[in-house]
Amino acid sequence: MPNWEEIQREWETTKITLAALAEKHDVKLGTLKSRKSREAWVRGPSKKDATKKKKDATISKRMQPKEAIKEPVVESDELTEKQRLFCIHYIKCFNATKAYQKAYGCAYTTAMVEGHRHLRNPKIDVEIDRMKAEQATDLKLGARDVLQKYIDIAFADITDFIDFGAEEIVSKDARGQPMTDENGNNIAYKLNYTDFKNADEVDGTIISEVKQGKDGVSVKLLDKMKALDMLSKYFDLLSDGDKKRLQEEKLKVDINRTKAEIEKLSGDNDEGPIDIMISRKGAR
């Protein structure tokens, strides 16, 4: 198993190339690049030079405003080190303000402005896309598994969990015998039913709650809106089929939201959550 601390130390203290380093330690070049990117490896000068430069930098900082001090540039990258840190924090939280605060250690009001300005920087935009793709490659099946779970949650269909419809029930008398009309035909009526499927027939990992109430069983699924939002952020990693499904699902959500707003304006103030109510089979 590779010693990543040793590999990082060797890269930061020598002039060895990434390709040579990967071959020397028998690791994949893509994995090495990903580690270097995620952990923000930075090459520095020798210890002697570093001490001298540190002293010079201290004197320099005292003689000029904080804003005038140039930030170090990460090797083989056109971004500054703090811009690089911004990218790293952004792909973890997808919040420009929070990412800017963590990278620069500034006030919230400053981060609100500068964070979104960073996202409009073409070089930063390209770097974020590259890091997202690199992250997906490095995690391999792990990333695909997580993405697939969000797909399952976002595209969950009610018929995956319940059977519902109407069935014809023959009326019976007090003795339990079928009732007939004057022509000898059974007297029947239609009954609407809703039945929850057996546990081994459904994906229980996307169900957040199942509880028994006086009106039946209430089933609550994981947050569909959060899943749709996450898939939108990783839209470029989806297959063409899933991209189309995502767009259709978001359109449905927009339509339902519009209907709800119209109903509210019409005087329907019932804003309670909608649960799936399941009747017992024996009740039919």
Secondary structure, DSSP 8 states (H G I E B T S, - for coil): ---HHHHHHHHHHS---HHHHHHHTT--HHHHHHHHHHTT------HHHHHHHHHHHHHHHHHS-GGGS---B-TT-SSBHHHHHHHHHHHHH--HHHHHHHHH---HHHHHHHHHHHHT-HHHHHHHHHHHHHHHHHHTHHHHHHHHHHHHHHT--GGGTEEEEEEEEE-B-TTS-B-B-TTS-B-EEEEEEEEE--GGGS-GGGEEEEEEETTEEEEEE--HHHHHHHHHHTGGGS-HHHHHHHHHHHHHHHHHHHHHHHHHHTT--------EEE--GGG-
